[in-house]
Amino acid sequence: MPTRIDEVLFAAAKDAGRIRSRSAAQQIIHWARLGRALESSAALSTGAIEQVLAGEKSYEDLDAGSQKVVRGLWHDRIDDSIASLNLSDEFTAAGESRSEADSVGAVGTHDPAAGE
């Protein structure tokens, strides 16, 4: 569903996303998920959660509720990273051959040098 985003917010998301290897859209989604999780529990420490997510503080220093939020956000990051992978293109660009299984488990080999 298309949503209009303020230019300033979009620019901030683009800058923050670049630091964390996210697109501007992925950064805005991350902020929305974080906000949703924080709003659902007034007892959570926003600053401490952000510090853990930025690698500046230990996960073990958080209370159980904050750890749960961090685990959920880590899960989202992993899903986003997996969704953005395109190893086929990376292997092809590097001129490397690769093997992959199709939906029924048959294995095929792709060799860019042979035009496959």
C-alpha positions in Angstrom: 0.0 0.0 0.0 1.6 3.3 -1.1 2.2 5.8 1.7 3.4 9.4 1.3 6.5 10.1 3.4 7.8 13.5 4.3 11.1 14.4 2.5 12.9 15.1 5.7 11.9 11.7 7.2 12.8 9.9 3.9 16.3 11.6 3.8 16.8 10.6 7.5 15.8 7.0 6.7 18.1 7.0 3.7 21.1 8.2 5.9 20.3 5.8 8.8 19.7 2.9 6.5 23.0 3.4 4.7 24.8 3.0 8.0 22.9 -0.2 8.8 22.8 -1.6 5.2 19.1 -1.0 4.7 17.2 0.8 2.0 15.2 3.9 3.0 12.0 1.8 2.9 13.6 -0.9 5.0 14.7 1.7 7.6 11.2 3.2 7.8 9.7 -0.3 8.3 12.3 -0.9 11.0 11.4 2.3 12.7 7.7 1.5 12.5 8.2 -2.0 14.0 10.4 -0.6 16.7 7.7 2.1 17.5 4.9 -0.5 17.5 6.9 -2.7 19.9 7.8 0.1 22.2 4.2 1.5 22.3 2.9 -1.9 23.3 4.9 -1.8 26.5 5.5 1.3 28.5 8.0 -0.5 30.7 10.6 -0.8 27.9 13.6 1.4 27.6 13.8 2.8 24.1 17.4 4.1 24.5 18.7 0.7 25.8 17.0 -1.2 23.0 18.5 1.1 20.4 21.9 0.8 22.0 21.7 -3.0 21.8 20.5 -2.9 18.2 23.4 -0.6 17.4 25.9 -2.9 19.1 26.7 -0.4 21.8 25.3 -2.3 24.7 25.0 -5.9 25.7 21.7 -7.8 25.2 22.2 -9.3 28.6 21.9 -5.9 30.2 18.2 -5.7 29.1 15.2 -6.8 31.1 13.2 -9.7 29.8 10.6 -7.6 28.0 13.2 -5.5 26.3 15.1 -8.7 25.3 11.9 -10.0 23.7 11.6 -6.8 21.6 15.2 -7.0 20.5 14.8 -10.7 19.5 11.7 -9.7 17.4 13.6 -6.9 15.7 16.6 -9.1 15.1 14.3 -11.6 13.5 12.9 -8.8 11.2 16.5 -7.9 10.3 17.3 -11.5 9.4 14.1 -11.8 7.3 15.0 -8.5 5.5 18.5 -9.6 4.8 17.4 -13.0 3.4 14.8 -11.3 1.3 17.4 -9.0 -0.3 19.9 -11.8 -1.1 20.3 -12.7 -4.8 23.2 -15.1 -4.8 22.5 -16.2 -8.3 23.3 -12.7 -9.6 26.3 -12.4 -7.3 27.8 -15.7 -8.6 27.0 -14.8 -12.2 28.7 -11.3 -11.8 31.7 -13.0 -10.3 31.8 -15.6 -13.1 31.4 -18.4 -10.7 29.4 -21.6 -11.4 26.7 -22.7 -9.0 24.3 -25.6 -8.4 20.8 -25.3 -7.1 17.8 -27.4 -6.5 14.5 -26.7 -8.1 11.1 -27.0 -6.4 11.1 -30.8 -6.7 14.7 -31.3 -5.6 16.3 -31.8 -9.0 19.8 -30.3 -9.0 21.0 -28.1 -11.9 24.4 -26.5 -12.5 24.8 -23.1 -14.0 28.1 -22.1 -15.5 28.4 -18.5 -16.7 31.6 -19.4 -18.7 29.6 -21.9 -20.7 26.7 -19.6 -21.2 24.4 -21.6 -18.8 
